[in-house]
Amino acid sequence: MKYNIKSLLYKASAILILLSTVVYSFHAASAVWGMIVGVSLFSSITLTTPYPGKSIRGKRLFNFQVFACVLLVVSTYLMHIGRNEWPVLLFISAIFLFYSSIVLQKELDKEMGVDNKKQ
């Protein structure tokens, strides 16, 4: 497996988001700052890595990921101001990210397979 700095930062930011949600129960102030750093890094990497294929379905799934990042930002803001609705938005965002990450990879593999058969 090939790991570059971008993929390592992406995975580290996802882990930081998960840790921040757990730590929020014990120490809210540090969890909020961890969440801000994790979400901003995660969202910036997601937005700067667009879908490389030409499939309409793949582009739609990438838009799901962008929408999930927006929900993550709103969830972080709600966490920061102390509202209790942030876990709902975080959960919805997780569902969008989970679905799009699985199906997007399948779509990209299918698209690359079709391109390889044409050549």
N, CA, C and O atoms as a GROMACS GRO file, in nm:
protein
  476
    1MET      N    1   0.082  -0.117   0.000
    1MET     CA    2   0.000   0.000   0.000
    1MET      C    3   0.087   0.124   0.000
    1MET      O    4   0.188   0.133   0.070
    2LYS      N    5   0.047   0.219  -0.079
    2LYS     CA    6   0.123   0.343  -0.090
    2LYS      C    7   0.056   0.449  -0.003
    2LYS      O    8  -0.062   0.482  -0.021
    3TYR      N    9   0.132   0.502   0.089
    3TYR     CA   10   0.083   0.609   0.174
    3TYR      C   11   0.162   0.736   0.145
    3TYR      O   12   0.285   0.735   0.147
    4ASN      N   13   0.091   0.842   0.120
    4ASN     CA   14   0.157   0.971   0.110
    4ASN      C   15   0.113   1.057   0.227
    4ASN      O   16   0.029   1.016   0.307
    5ILE      N   17   0.169   1.174   0.237
    5ILE     CA   18   0.143   1.260   0.352
    5ILE      C   19  -0.004   1.302   0.358
    5ILE      O   20  -0.061   1.318   0.466
    6LYS      N   21  -0.064   1.320   0.241
    6LYS     CA   22  -0.204   1.362   0.236
    6LYS      C   23  -0.296   1.255   0.293
    6LYS      O   24  -0.388   1.286   0.368
    7SER      N   25  -0.272   1.130   0.257
    7SER     CA   26  -0.358   1.022   0.308
    7SER      C   27  -0.334   0.999   0.458
    7SER      O   28  -0.428   0.965   0.531
    8LEU      N   29  -0.211   1.016   0.503
    8LEU     CA   30  -0.185   1.002   0.646
    8LEU      C   31  -0.252   1.113   0.727
    8LEU      O   32  -0.307   1.087   0.834
    9LEU      N   33  -0.247   1.236   0.676
    9LEU     CA   34  -0.316   1.346   0.744
    9LEU      C   35  -0.467   1.327   0.743
    9LEU      O   36  -0.535   1.360   0.840
   10TYR      N   37  -0.518   1.274   0.633
   10TYR     CA   38  -0.662   1.247   0.621
   10TYR      C   39  -0.707   1.146   0.727
   10TYR      O   40  -0.808   1.166   0.795
   11LYS      N   41  -0.632   1.039   0.740
   11LYS     CA   42  -0.665   0.937   0.839
   11LYS      C   43  -0.645   0.987   0.982
   11LYS      O   44  -0.725   0.956   1.071
   12ALA      N   45  -0.540   1.064   1.004
   12ALA     CA   46  -0.516   1.119   1.137
   12ALA      C   47  -0.625   1.217   1.177
   12ALA      O   48  -0.666   1.221   1.293
   13SER      N   49  -0.673   1.296   1.082
   13SER     CA   50  -0.781   1.390   1.114
   13SER      C   51  -0.911   1.317   1.143
   13SER      O   52  -0.988   1.360   1.228
   14ALA      N   53  -0.936   1.207   1.074
   14ALA     CA   54  -1.056   1.128   1.104
   14ALA      C   55  -1.048   1.067   1.243
   14ALA      O   56  -1.148   1.064   1.316
   15ILE      N   57  -0.931   1.020   1.281
   15ILE     CA   58  -0.912   0.966   1.416
   15ILE      C   59  -0.925   1.075   1.521
   15ILE      O   60  -0.980   1.052   1.628
   16LEU      N   61  -0.875   1.195   1.490
   16LEU     CA   62  -0.888   1.307   1.582
   16LEU      C   63  -1.034   1.346   1.603
   16LEU      O   64  -1.074   1.382   1.714
   17ILE      N   65  -1.114   1.339   1.497
   17ILE     CA   66  -1.257   1.366   1.510
   17ILE      C   67  -1.322   1.263   1.603
   17ILE      O   68  -1.402   1.299   1.690
   18LEU      N   69  -1.289   1.137   1.583
   18LEU     CA   70  -1.345   1.032   1.669
   18LEU      C   71  -1.302   1.049   1.815
   18LEU      O   72  -1.384   1.037   1.906
   19LEU      N   73  -1.176   1.077   1.836
   19LEU     CA   74  -1.127   1.097   1.973
   19LEU      C   75  -1.191   1.218   2.039
   19LEU      O   76  -1.221   1.216   2.158
   20SER      N   77  -1.212   1.323   1.962
   20SER     CA   78  -1.273   1.444   2.017
   20SER      C   79  -1.416   1.420   2.062
   20SER      O   80  -1.460   1.476   2.163
   21THR      N   81  -1.488   1.338   1.988
   21THR     CA   82  -1.626   1.310   2.029
   21THR      C   83  -1.630   1.227   2.158
   21THR      O   84  -1.721   1.243   2.239
   22VAL      N   85  -1.532   1.141   2.176
   22VAL     CA   86  -1.526   1.061   2.300
   22VAL      C   87  -1.480   1.148   2.417
   22VAL      O   88  -1.536   1.139   2.526
   23VAL      N   89  -1.379   1.231   2.394
   23VAL     CA   90  -1.324   1.314   2.500
   23VAL      C   91  -1.423   1.421   2.545
   23VAL      O   92  -1.414   1.470   2.657
   24TYR      N   93  -1.517   1.458   2.459
   24TYR     CA   94  -1.615   1.562   2.492
   24TYR      C   95  -1.692   1.529   2.620
   24TYR      O   96  -1.732   1.620   2.693
   25SER      N   97  -1.712   1.402   2.647
   25SER     CA   98  -1.784   1.362   2.768
   25SER      C   99  -1.706   1.397   2.894
   25SER      O  100  -1.767   1.421   2.999
   26PHE      N  101  -1.574   1.401   2.886
   26PHE     CA  102  -1.490   1.422   3.003
   26PHE      C  103  -1.438   1.565   3.014
   26PHE      O  104  -1.437   1.624   3.122
   27HIS      N  105  -1.394   1.620   2.902
   27HIS     CA  106  -1.333   1.753   2.904
   27HIS      C  107  -1.373   1.825   2.776
   27HIS      O  108  -1.308   1.812   2.673
   28ALA      N  109  -1.481   1.901   2.785
   28ALA     CA  110  -1.542   1.960   2.666
   28ALA      C  111  -1.453   2.062   2.596
   28ALA      O  112  -1.452   2.068   2.472
   29ALA      N  113  -1.378   2.141   2.670
   29ALA     CA  114  -1.299   2.249   2.607
   29ALA      C  115  -1.192   2.195   2.514
   29ALA      O  116  -1.178   2.243   2.401
   30SER      N  117  -1.116   2.096   2.558
   30SER     CA  118  -1.011   2.042   2.472
   30SER      C  119  -1.070   1.961   2.356
   30SER      O  120  -1.012   1.955   2.248
   31ALA      N  121  -1.186   1.901   2.379
   31ALA     CA  122  -1.250   1.824   2.272
   31ALA      C  123  -1.296   1.914   2.159
   31ALA      O  124  -1.287   1.877   2.042
   32VAL      N  125  -1.344   2.031   2.193
   32VAL     CA  126  -1.390   2.125   2.090
   32VAL      C  127  -1.274   2.168   2.001
   32VAL      O  128  -1.288   2.173   1.879
   33TRP      N  129  -1.159   2.198   2.061
   33TRP     CA  130  -1.044   2.239   1.981
   33TRP      C  131  -0.989   2.124   1.897
   33TRP      O  132  -0.944   2.144   1.785
   34GLY      N  133  -0.992   2.005   1.953
   34GLY     CA  134  -0.952   1.888   1.874
   34GLY      C  135  -1.046   1.865   1.757
   34GLY      O  136  -1.003   1.829   1.648
   35MET      N  137  -1.174   1.887   1.781
   35MET     CA  138  -1.273   1.872   1.675
   35MET      C  139  -1.254   1.979   1.567
   35MET      O  140  -1.265   1.950   1.448
   36ILE      N  141  -1.225   2.101   1.608
   36ILE     CA  142  -1.204   2.209   1.511
   36ILE      C  143  -1.084   2.177   1.421
   36ILE      O  144  -1.091   2.193   1.299
   37VAL      N  145  -0.976   2.132   1.480
   37VAL     CA  146  -0.857   2.098   1.402
   37VAL      C  147  -0.886   1.978   1.311
   37VAL      O  148  -0.852   1.980   1.192
   38GLY      N  149  -0.948   1.874   1.366
   38GLY     CA  150  -0.975   1.754   1.289
   38GLY      C  151  -1.070   1.779   1.173
   38GLY      O  152  -1.046   1.733   1.062
   39VAL      N  153  -1.178   1.852   1.198
   39VAL     CA  154  -1.277   1.878   1.093
   39VAL      C  155  -1.221   1.970   0.986
   39VAL      O  156  -1.245   1.949   0.868
   40SER      N  157  -1.146   2.071   1.025
   40SER     CA  158  -1.090   2.161   0.924
   40SER      C  159  -0.989   2.090   0.836
   40SER      O  160  -0.986   2.112   0.715
   41LEU      N  161  -0.906   2.005   0.894
   41LEU     CA  162  -0.810   1.928   0.815
   41LEU      C  163  -0.880   1.826   0.726
   41LEU      O  164  -0.848   1.812   0.608
   42PHE      N  165  -0.976   1.754   0.783
   42PHE     CA  166  -1.051   1.654   0.709
   42PHE      C  167  -1.126   1.717   0.592
   42PHE      O  168  -1.122   1.666   0.480
   43SER      N  169  -1.193   1.828   0.619
   43SER     CA  170  -1.272   1.894   0.514
   43SER      C  171  -1.183   1.954   0.406
   43SER      O  172  -1.216   1.945   0.287
   44SER      N  173  -1.072   2.013   0.444
   44SER     CA  174  -0.984   2.071   0.343
   44SER      C  175  -0.923   1.965   0.253
   44SER      O  176  -0.909   1.987   0.133
   45ILE      N  177  -0.887   1.852   0.308
   45ILE     CA  178  -0.833   1.744   0.225
   45ILE      C  179  -0.941   1.686   0.134
   45ILE      O  180  -0.914   1.656   0.018
   46THR      N  181  -1.062   1.672   0.186
   46THR     CA  182  -1.172   1.621   0.105
   46THR      C  183  -1.202   1.716  -0.011
   46THR      O  184  -1.220   1.672  -0.124
   47LEU      N  185  -1.207   1.844   0.017
   47LEU     CA  186  -1.241   1.941  -0.087
   47LEU      C  187  -1.130   1.960  -0.190
   47LEU      O  188  -1.158   1.997  -0.304
   48THR      N  189  -1.006   1.935  -0.153
   48THR     CA  190  -0.896   1.950  -0.249
   48THR      C  191  -0.864   1.822  -0.325
   48THR      O  192  -0.772   1.819  -0.406
   49THR      N  193  -0.940   1.717  -0.299
   49THR     CA  194  -0.920   1.591  -0.370
   49THR      C  195  -1.050   1.553  -0.440
   49THR      O  196  -1.125   1.470  -0.389
   50PRO      N  197  -1.078   1.613  -0.556
   50PRO     CA  198  -1.205   1.583  -0.623
   50PRO      C  199  -1.206   1.444  -0.684
   50PRO      O  200  -1.103   1.377  -0.694
   51TYR      N  201  -1.324   1.402  -0.724
   51TYR     CA  202  -1.340   1.270  -0.787
   51TYR      C  203  -1.264   1.269  -0.920
   51TYR      O  204  -1.287   1.356  -1.004
   52PRO      N  205  -1.174   1.172  -0.940
   52PRO     CA  206  -1.091   1.173  -1.060
   52PRO      C  207  -1.160   1.119  -1.186
   52PRO      O  208  -1.111   1.140  -1.296
   53GLY      N  209  -1.272   1.052  -1.170
   53GLY     CA  210  -1.338   0.992  -1.286
   53GLY      C  211  -1.435   1.086  -1.354
   53GLY      O  212  -1.445   1.204  -1.321
   54LYS      N  213  -1.507   1.030  -1.451
   54LYS     CA  214  -1.601   1.109  -1.529
   54LYS      C  215  -1.746   1.067  -1.506
   54LYS      O  216  -1.837   1.123  -1.567
   55SER      N  217  -1.766   0.972  -1.422
   55SER     CA  218  -1.900   0.919  -1.397
   55SER      C  219  -1.986   1.021  -1.324
   55SER      O  220  -1.942   1.087  -1.230
   56ILE      N  221  -2.111   1.031  -1.367
   56ILE     CA  222  -2.206   1.120  -1.299
   56ILE      C  223  -2.232   1.068  -1.158
   56ILE      O  224  -2.244   1.147  -1.064
   57ARG      N  225  -2.242   0.939  -1.143
   57ARG     CA  226  -2.266   0.880  -1.011
   57ARG      C  227  -2.150   0.909  -0.917
   57ARG      O  228  -2.171   0.938  -0.799
   58GLY      N  229  -2.029   0.900  -0.967
   58GLY     CA  230  -1.912   0.929  -0.887
   58GLY      C  231  -1.908   1.075  -0.842
   58GLY      O  232  -1.872   1.105  -0.729
   59LYS      N  233  -1.945   1.164  -0.933
   59LYS     CA  234  -1.950   1.306  -0.897
   59LYS      C  235  -2.059   1.333  -0.794
   59LYS      O  236  -2.041   1.417  -0.705
   60ARG      N  237  -2.171   1.264  -0.806
   60ARG     CA  238  -2.278   1.278  -0.707
   60ARG      C  239  -2.233   1.228  -0.571
   60ARG      O  240  -2.263   1.290  -0.469
   61LEU      N  241  -2.161   1.117  -0.569
   61LEU     CA  242  -2.110   1.065  -0.443
   61LEU      C  243  -2.006   1.157  -0.381
   61LEU      O  244  -1.998   1.171  -0.259
   62PHE      N  245  -1.925   1.222  -0.466
   62PHE     CA  246  -1.831   1.320  -0.414
   62PHE      C  247  -1.907   1.438  -0.353
   62PHE      O  248  -1.864   1.493  -0.251
   63ASN      N  249  -2.018   1.477  -0.414
   63ASN     CA  250  -2.100   1.584  -0.357
   63ASN      C  251  -2.159   1.543  -0.223
   63ASN      O  252  -2.178   1.627  -0.135
   64PHE      N  253  -2.188   1.414  -0.204
   64PHE     CA  254  -2.230   1.363  -0.073
   64PHE      C  255  -2.120   1.389   0.030
   64PHE      O  256  -2.147   1.431   0.142
   65GLN      N  257  -1.996   1.364  -0.009
   65GLN     CA  258  -1.884   1.387   0.082
   65GLN      C  259  -1.870   1.535   0.117
   65GLN      O  260  -1.842   1.569   0.231
   66VAL      N  261  -1.890   1.621   0.020
   66VAL     CA  262  -1.883   1.765   0.045
   66VAL      C  263  -1.995   1.806   0.141
   66VAL      O  264  -1.972   1.883   0.234
   67PHE      N  265  -2.116   1.754   0.119
   67PHE     CA  266  -2.227   1.783   0.208
   67PHE      C  267  -2.199   1.732   0.349
   67PHE      O  268  -2.232   1.798   0.447
   68ALA      N  269  -2.138   1.614   0.359
   68ALA     CA  270  -2.102   1.560   0.490
   68ALA      C  271  -2.000   1.649   0.560
   68ALA      O  272  -2.006   1.666   0.682
   69CYS      N  273  -1.907   1.706   0.485
   69CYS     CA  274  -1.809   1.798   0.544
   69CYS      C  275  -1.877   1.924   0.595
   69CYS      O  276  -1.840   1.977   0.700
   70VAL      N  277  -1.975   1.973   0.522
   70VAL     CA  278  -2.050   2.090   0.568
   70VAL      C  279  -2.123   2.057   0.698
   70VAL      O  280  -2.125   2.137   0.791
   71LEU      N  281  -2.182   1.937   0.704
   71LEU     CA  282  -2.249   1.895   0.828
   71LEU      C  283  -2.150   1.882   0.943
   71LEU      O  284  -2.183   1.912   1.058
   72LEU      N  285  -2.029   1.837   0.914
   72LEU     CA  286  -1.926   1.828   1.017
   72LEU      C  287  -1.890   1.967   1.072
   72LEU      O  288  -1.871   1.984   1.192
   73VAL      N  289  -1.880   2.063   0.983
   73VAL     CA  290  -1.848   2.200   1.026
   73VAL      C  291  -1.960   2.256   1.113
   73VAL      O  292  -1.934   2.317   1.217
   74VAL      N  293  -2.085   2.235   1.072
   74VAL     CA  294  -2.198   2.284   1.152
   74VAL      C  295  -2.204   2.210   1.286
   74VAL      O  296  -2.232   2.271   1.389
   75SER      N  297  -2.176   2.082   1.284
   75SER     CA  298  -2.174   2.004   1.408
   75SER      C  299  -2.067   2.055   1.503
   75SER      O  300  -2.089   2.064   1.624
   76THR      N  301  -1.951   2.089   1.449
   76THR     CA  302  -1.843   2.144   1.531
   76THR      C  303  -1.882   2.279   1.590
   76THR      O  304  -1.852   2.308   1.706
   77TYR      N  305  -1.949   2.360   1.511
   77TYR     CA  306  -1.995   2.490   1.562
   77TYR      C  307  -2.096   2.470   1.676
   77TYR      O  308  -2.088   2.536   1.779
   78LEU      N  309  -2.190   2.377   1.656
   78LEU     CA  310  -2.287   2.350   1.762
   78LEU      C  311  -2.220   2.296   1.887
   78LEU      O  312  -2.262   2.327   1.999
   79MET      N  313  -2.116   2.215   1.870
   79MET     CA  314  -2.040   2.166   1.984
   79MET      C  315  -1.971   2.281   2.055
   79MET      O  316  -1.967   2.286   2.178
   80HIS      N  317  -1.918   2.374   1.977
   80HIS     CA  318  -1.846   2.488   2.034
   80HIS      C  319  -1.938   2.578   2.117
   80HIS      O  320  -1.897   2.627   2.223
   81ILE      N  321  -2.059   2.601   2.070
   81ILE     CA  322  -2.149   2.689   2.145
   81ILE      C  323  -2.228   2.615   2.252
   81ILE      O  324  -2.306   2.676   2.324
   82GLY      N  325  -2.209   2.485   2.262
   82GLY     CA  326  -2.269   2.408   2.370
   82GLY      C  327  -2.410   2.358   2.345
   82GLY      O  328  -2.482   2.327   2.439
   83ARG      N  329  -2.449   2.351   2.219
   83ARG     CA  330  -2.582   2.299   2.188
   83ARG      C  331  -2.578   2.147   2.187
   83ARG      O  332  -2.473   2.088   2.160
   84ASN      N  333  -2.689   2.084   2.216
   84ASN     CA  334  -2.694   1.938   2.224
   84ASN      C  335  -2.731   1.870   2.093
   84ASN      O  336  -2.743   1.747   2.089
   85GLU      N  337  -2.750   1.945   1.987
   85GLU     CA  338  -2.787   1.885   1.858
   85GLU      C  339  -2.668   1.837   1.777
   85GLU      O  340  -2.686   1.772   1.674
   86TRP      N  341  -2.546   1.867   1.820
   86TRP     CA  342  -2.428   1.833   1.740
   86TRP      C  343  -2.412   1.683   1.714
   86TRP      O  344  -2.366   1.648   1.606
   87PRO      N  345  -2.448   1.592   1.808
   87PRO     CA  346  -2.430   1.450   1.775
   87PRO      C  347  -2.521   1.402   1.662
   87PRO      O  348  -2.485   1.310   1.588
   88VAL      N  349  -2.637   1.464   1.647
   88VAL     CA  350  -2.729   1.425   1.539
   88VAL      C  351  -2.666   1.458   1.404
   88VAL      O  352  -2.665   1.375   1.314
   89LEU      N  353  -2.614   1.578   1.391
   89LEU     CA  354  -2.549   1.617   1.266
   89LEU      C  355  -2.423   1.535   1.240
   89LEU      O  356  -2.393   1.500   1.126
   90LEU      N  357  -2.351   1.504   1.345
   90LEU     CA  358  -2.232   1.421   1.331
   90LEU      C  359  -2.268   1.281   1.282
   90LEU      O  360  -2.198   1.224   1.199
   91PHE      N  361  -2.376   1.228   1.334
   91PHE     CA  362  -2.421   1.095   1.292
   91PHE      C  363  -2.467   1.095   1.146
   91PHE      O  364  -2.434   1.003   1.071
   92ILE      N  365  -2.543   1.196   1.107
   92ILE     CA  366  -2.587   1.206   0.968
   92ILE      C  367  -2.467   1.219   0.875
   92ILE      O  368  -2.463   1.158   0.769
   93SER      N  369  -2.371   1.299   0.915
   93SER     CA  370  -2.249   1.315   0.837
   93SER      C  371  -2.172   1.183   0.825
   93SER      O  372  -2.120   1.150   0.718
   94ALA      N  373  -2.167   1.108   0.934
   94ALA     CA  374  -2.098   0.979   0.931
   94ALA      C  375  -2.166   0.882   0.836
   94ALA      O  376  -2.099   0.806   0.766
   95ILE      N  377  -2.298   0.884   0.832
   95ILE     CA  378  -2.371   0.796   0.740
   95ILE      C  379  -2.339   0.834   0.595
   95ILE      O  380  -2.312   0.746   0.512
   96PHE      N  381  -2.343   0.964   0.564
   96PHE     CA  382  -2.310   1.008   0.428
   96PHE      C  383  -2.166   0.971   0.391
   96PHE      O  384  -2.141   0.924   0.280
   97LEU      N  385  -2.073   0.991   0.482
   97LEU     CA  386  -1.934   0.959   0.453
   97LEU      C  387  -1.911   0.809   0.436
   97LEU      O  388  -1.838   0.766   0.348
   98PHE      N  389  -1.975   0.731   0.522
   98PHE     CA  390  -1.961   0.585   0.514
   98PHE      C  391  -2.015   0.533   0.381
   98PHE      O  392  -1.948   0.456   0.312
   99TYR      N  393  -2.135   0.574   0.346
   99TYR     CA  394  -2.196   0.529   0.221
   99TYR      C  395  -2.113   0.573   0.101
   99TYR      O  396  -2.083   0.493   0.012
  100SER      N  397  -2.077   0.701   0.098
  100SER     CA  398  -2.006   0.751  -0.020
  100SER      C  399  -1.866   0.693  -0.033
  100SER      O  400  -1.818   0.672  -0.144
  101SER      N  401  -1.800   0.666   0.078
  101SER     CA  402  -1.665   0.610   0.068
  101SER      C  403  -1.666   0.468   0.012
  101SER      O  404  -1.577   0.430  -0.064
  102ILE      N  405  -1.765   0.390   0.050
  102ILE     CA  406  -1.773   0.253  -0.001
  102ILE      C  407  -1.814   0.251  -0.147
  102ILE      O  408  -1.749   0.187  -0.230
  103VAL      N  409  -1.921   0.321  -0.180
  103VAL     CA  410  -1.975   0.316  -0.315
  103VAL      C  411  -1.885   0.392  -0.412
  103VAL      O  412  -1.874   0.354  -0.529
  104LEU      N  413  -1.822   0.499  -0.367
  104LEU     CA  414  -1.733   0.576  -0.454
  104LEU      C  415  -1.614   0.493  -0.500
  104LEU      O  416  -1.573   0.501  -0.615
  105GLN      N  417  -1.558   0.414  -0.410
  105GLN     CA  418  -1.446   0.329  -0.448
  105GLN      C  419  -1.489   0.223  -0.549
  105GLN      O  420  -1.416   0.193  -0.644
  106LYS      N  421  -1.606   0.166  -0.528
  106LYS     CA  422  -1.659   0.068  -0.625
  106LYS      C  423  -1.683   0.132  -0.760
  106LYS      O  424  -1.653   0.074  -0.864
  107GLU      N  425  -1.736   0.252  -0.759
  107GLU     CA  426  -1.763   0.324  -0.885
  107GLU      C  427  -1.632   0.356  -0.957
  107GLU      O  428  -1.625   0.344  -1.080
  108LEU      N  429  -1.532   0.398  -0.884
  108LEU     CA  430  -1.403   0.428  -0.946
  108LEU      C  431  -1.337   0.302  -1.002
  108LEU      O  432  -1.280   0.304  -1.111
  109ASP      N  433  -1.346   0.192  -0.927
  109ASP     CA  434  -1.292   0.065  -0.977
  109ASP      C  435  -1.364   0.021  -1.102
  109ASP      O  436  -1.301  -0.027  -1.197
  110LYS      N  437  -1.496   0.036  -1.104
  110LYS     CA  438  -1.575  -0.002  -1.221
  110LYS      C  439  -1.539   0.085  -1.340
  110LYS      O  440  -1.527   0.035  -1.452
  111GLU      N  441  -1.522   0.212  -1.317
  111GLU     CA  442  -1.488   0.304  -1.424
  111GLU      C  443  -1.348   0.276  -1.479
  111GLU      O  444  -1.326   0.283  -1.600
  112MET      N  445  -1.253   0.245  -1.391
  112MET     CA  446  -1.118   0.213  -1.436
  112MET      C  447  -1.116   0.080  -1.510
  112MET      O  448  -1.038   0.064  -1.604
  113GLY      N  449  -1.198  -0.015  -1.469
  113GLY     CA  450  -1.207  -0.143  -1.537
  113GLY      C  451  -1.262  -0.128  -1.677
  113GLY      O  452  -1.216  -0.196  -1.769
  114VAL      N  453  -1.359  -0.041  -1.694
  114VAL     CA  454  -1.415  -0.015  -1.826
  114VAL      C  455  -1.312   0.051  -1.914
  114VAL      O  456  -1.303   0.018  -2.033
  115ASP      N  457  -1.234   0.144  -1.860
  115ASP     CA  458  -1.131   0.210  -1.939
  115ASP      C  459  -1.020   0.113  -1.981
  115ASP      O  460  -0.966   0.123  -2.091
  116ASN      N  461  -0.987   0.018  -1.892
  116ASN     CA  462  -0.882  -0.079  -1.925
  116ASN      C  463  -0.927  -0.176  -2.034
  116ASN      O  464  -0.846  -0.219  -2.114
  117LYS      N  465  -1.057  -0.210  -2.037
  117LYS     CA  466  -1.106  -0.302  -2.139
  117LYS      C  467  -1.110  -0.236  -2.276
  117LYS      O  468  -1.093  -0.304  -2.377
  118LYS      N  469  -1.131  -0.105  -2.281
  118LYS     CA  470  -1.136  -0.033  -2.409
  118LYS      C  471  -0.998  -0.025  -2.472
  118LYS      O  472  -0.987  -0.020  -2.595
  119GLN      N  473  -0.893  -0.022  -2.392
  119GLN     CA  474  -0.758  -0.004  -2.447
  119GLN      C  475  -0.696  -0.130  -2.492
  119GLN      O  476  -0.583  -0.130  -2.540
   0.00000   0.00000   0.00000
